Amino acid sequence: MRGYNSRSFEGSNFYLGNFELRVPIASAVSLVGFYDIGNADAKMDWGNYHDDYGLGVRVKTPFGNLRIDYAKGEDENRTYFGFGEMF
C-alpha cells in the first residue's frame, strides 16, 4: 500500500484493493486519484484493515509508464515511485 513503509504489514493471509481514476491531460501524461485498502496478518480479520489515498502522475516513456504517487496513510504520508502499471 502506497501510504505505508513497504514492510508495515506481514502475514500468511492478505487482501488488497486498489482503485484508481486516471485522467489524461496530455498525450504522454495522466493525473491519477487513488484509494488503497487492505491488510496482511497471520489470521484473516476483515474488520482490521488499513487504507490510504492520494494523487499521482503517470508519464509514458519509451520504456514503460513512470508512476509518481503521493499517498496519505493513517500515520504518515509517503511518496511512491514505480515503473509500469499495477493493473
Backbone as CSV, one residue per row, in Angstrom:
resi,resn,N_x,N_y,N_z,CA_x,CA_y,CA_z,C_x,C_y,C_z
1,MET,0.844,-1.166,0.000,0.000,0.000,0.000,0.890,1.229,0.000
2,ARG,0.523,2.189,-0.820,1.410,3.309,-1.108,1.606,4.285,0.045
3,GLY,0.737,4.308,1.026,0.854,5.255,2.124,1.607,4.727,3.331
4,TYR,2.281,3.578,3.196,2.961,2.942,4.319,4.333,2.445,3.888
5,ASN,5.215,2.218,4.868,6.500,1.587,4.574,6.252,0.210,3.964
6,SER,7.174,-0.259,3.157,6.951,-1.499,2.401,6.784,-2.726,3.296
7,ARG,7.291,-2.739,4.516,7.180,-3.903,5.401,6.246,-3.637,6.578
8,SER,5.294,-2.738,6.426,4.388,-2.392,7.523,3.441,-3.528,7.894
9,PHE,3.037,-4.323,6.914,2.056,-5.389,7.150,2.608,-6.687,6.593
10,GLU,2.671,-7.711,7.439,3.176,-9.007,7.013,2.301,-10.105,7.599
11,GLY,2.180,-11.197,6.882,1.429,-12.341,7.375,1.175,-13.333,6.267
12,SER,0.664,-14.484,6.642,0.400,-15.539,5.661,-0.907,-15.311,4.907
13,ASN,-1.748,-14.395,5.374,-3.007,-14.061,4.701,-3.024,-12.568,4.401
14,PHE,-3.575,-12.217,3.256,-3.683,-10.798,2.938,-4.852,-10.556,2.005
15,TYR,-5.323,-9.319,1.995,-6.264,-8.838,0.999,-5.878,-7.415,0.650
16,LEU,-6.129,-7.044,-0.597,-5.717,-5.741,-1.084,-6.665,-5.296,-2.184
17,GLY,-7.098,-4.069,-2.104,-7.892,-3.449,-3.160,-7.257,-2.130,-3.561
18,ASN,-7.089,-1.927,-4.853,-6.547,-0.680,-5.391,-7.568,-0.098,-6.353
19,PHE,-7.942,1.143,-6.138,-8.889,1.822,-7.008,-8.230,3.086,-7.528
20,GLU,-8.261,3.280,-8.846,-7.644,4.453,-9.455,-8.582,5.079,-10.469
21,LEU,-8.534,6.387,-10.522,-9.197,7.149,-11.572,-8.105,7.884,-12.316
22,ARG,-7.912,7.539,-13.583,-6.854,8.130,-14.403,-7.471,9.110,-15.389
23,VAL,-6.919,10.324,-15.430,-7.429,11.379,-16.307,-6.282,11.866,-17.184
24,PRO,-6.340,11.626,-18.502,-5.277,12.108,-19.393,-5.295,13.641,-19.469
25,ILE,-4.107,14.257,-19.370,-4.023,15.705,-19.527,-3.147,16.089,-20.722
26,ALA,-2.392,15.136,-21.241,-1.591,15.305,-22.457,-1.393,13.916,-23.046
27,SER,-0.784,13.835,-24.216,-0.653,12.530,-24.864,0.197,11.555,-24.054
28,ALA,1.127,12.050,-23.261,2.009,11.160,-22.505,1.877,11.326,-20.995
29,VAL,0.931,12.142,-20.532,0.825,12.428,-19.092,-0.618,12.259,-18.630
30,SER,-0.798,11.593,-17.485,-2.117,11.439,-16.872,-2.023,11.778,-15.391
31,LEU,-3.090,12.333,-14.853,-3.238,12.522,-13.412,-4.047,11.367,-12.858
32,VAL,-3.766,10.983,-11.627,-4.406,9.831,-11.018,-4.847,10.182,-9.597
33,GLY,-6.086,9.830,-9.271,-6.553,9.820,-7.891,-6.723,8.365,-7.496
34,PHE,-6.336,7.994,-6.276,-6.399,6.576,-5.915,-6.803,6.379,-4.460
35,TYR,-7.253,5.151,-4.186,-7.606,4.688,-2.841,-7.175,3.238,-2.735
36,ASP,-6.414,2.903,-1.694,-5.964,1.538,-1.440,-6.527,1.082,-0.098
37,ILE,-6.878,-0.194,-0.006,-7.382,-0.752,1.248,-6.897,-2.196,1.353
38,GLY,-6.507,-2.622,2.565,-6.079,-3.999,2.725,-5.411,-4.243,4.061
39,ASN,-4.882,-5.466,4.199,-4.157,-5.855,5.402,-3.449,-7.176,5.132
40,ALA,-2.438,-7.452,5.921,-1.772,-8.753,5.941,-1.602,-9.137,7.399
41,ASP,-1.890,-10.403,7.705,-1.861,-10.841,9.095,-1.783,-12.364,9.121
42,ALA,-1.531,-12.914,10.305,-1.493,-14.365,10.451,-2.889,-14.970,10.339
43,LYS,-3.916,-14.209,10.675,-5.296,-14.688,10.538,-6.080,-13.660,9.715
44,MET,-7.093,-14.110,9.062,-7.885,-13.218,8.211,-8.934,-12.516,9.063
45,ASP,-8.723,-11.231,9.308,-9.664,-10.425,10.083,-10.152,-9.292,9.175
46,TRP,-11.329,-9.456,8.604,-11.855,-8.485,7.650,-12.172,-7.143,8.303
47,GLY,-12.328,-7.105,9.608,-12.636,-5.850,10.287,-11.401,-5.016,10.610
48,ASN,-10.233,-5.607,10.499,-8.983,-4.908,10.781,-8.300,-4.579,9.461
49,TYR,-8.534,-3.403,8.948,-7.955,-3.023,7.661,-7.238,-1.685,7.780
50,HIS,-6.414,-1.417,6.797,-5.691,-0.152,6.689,-5.986,0.420,5.312
51,ASP,-5.981,1.741,5.213,-6.239,2.339,3.910,-5.385,3.582,3.726
52,ASP,-5.286,4.015,2.488,-4.609,5.248,2.133,-5.265,5.821,0.888
53,TYR,-4.970,7.065,0.610,-5.483,7.719,-0.593,-4.479,8.768,-1.029
54,GLY,-4.586,9.195,-2.273,-3.648,10.209,-2.735,-3.807,10.542,-4.200
55,LEU,-2.803,11.260,-4.682,-2.748,11.713,-6.062,-1.443,11.267,-6.689
56,GLY,-1.474,11.122,-8.003,-0.272,10.708,-8.701,-0.223,11.227,-10.118
57,VAL,0.910,10.978,-10.742,1.148,11.350,-12.138,1.692,10.117,-12.845
58,ARG,1.226,9.874,-14.060,1.744,8.805,-14.915,2.344,9.457,-16.159
59,VAL,3.564,9.060,-16.488,4.248,9.595,-17.666,4.653,8.422,-18.544
60,LYS,4.190,8.412,-19.776,4.552,7.359,-20.723,5.948,7.640,-21.255
61,THR,6.823,6.641,-21.122,8.176,6.737,-21.660,8.356,5.609,-22.673
62,PRO,9.406,5.639,-23.477,9.650,4.523,-24.409,9.880,3.189,-23.695
63,PHE,10.197,3.224,-22.404,10.495,2.003,-21.648,9.326,1.523,-20.806
64,GLY,8.222,2.270,-20.776,7.062,1.935,-19.961,6.602,3.154,-19.183
65,ASN,5.541,2.978,-18.404,4.991,4.098,-17.642,5.761,4.333,-16.348
66,LEU,6.068,5.597,-16.098,6.674,6.031,-14.853,5.558,6.504,-13.941
67,ARG,5.526,6.000,-12.696,4.488,6.361,-11.736,5.108,7.144,-10.584
68,ILE,4.511,8.260,-10.248,4.889,9.034,-9.081,3.604,9.310,-8.311
69,ASP,3.516,8.796,-7.075,2.307,8.938,-6.272,2.647,9.544,-4.915
70,TYR,1.727,10.326,-4.396,1.820,10.854,-3.042,0.602,10.338,-2.289
71,ALA,0.846,9.554,-1.236,-0.234,8.886,-0.513,-0.267,9.315,0.943
72,LYS,-1.483,9.431,1.469,-1.694,9.744,2.885,-2.213,8.490,3.566
73,GLY,-1.391,7.918,4.454,-1.787,6.756,5.237,-2.369,7.191,6.569
74,GLU,-2.579,6.235,7.456,-3.173,6.546,8.760,-2.242,7.395,9.623
75,ASP,-0.946,7.090,9.616,0.002,7.769,10.496,1.087,8.547,9.769
76,GLU,1.199,8.379,8.472,2.278,9.026,7.744,1.880,9.267,6.294
77,ASN,2.660,10.091,5.626,2.496,10.356,4.197,3.745,9.843,3.493
78,ARG,3.558,9.286,2.288,4.684,8.704,1.558,4.639,9.115,0.098
79,THR,5.818,9.257,-0.482,5.945,9.423,-1.927,6.404,8.085,-2.476
80,TYR,5.745,7.648,-3.546,5.983,6.319,-4.110,6.374,6.472,-5.570
81,PHE,7.483,5.850,-5.955,7.931,5.840,-7.341,7.826,4.408,-7.860
82,GLY,7.345,4.259,-9.072,7.230,2.928,-9.656,7.381,2.991,-11.162
83,PHE,7.563,1.819,-11.739,7.721,1.699,-13.186,6.755,0.639,-13.665
84,GLY,5.941,0.947,-14.648,4.896,0.039,-15.111,3.609,0.334,-14.362
85,GLU,2.560,-0.364,-14.707,1.260,-0.164,-14.049,0.944,-1.350,-13.145
86,MET,0.188,-1.073,-12.096,-0.222,-2.131,-11.185,-1.256,-3.037,-11.853
87,PHE,-2.108,-2.461,-12.699,-3.124,-3.222,-13.417,-3.476,-2.520,-14.681
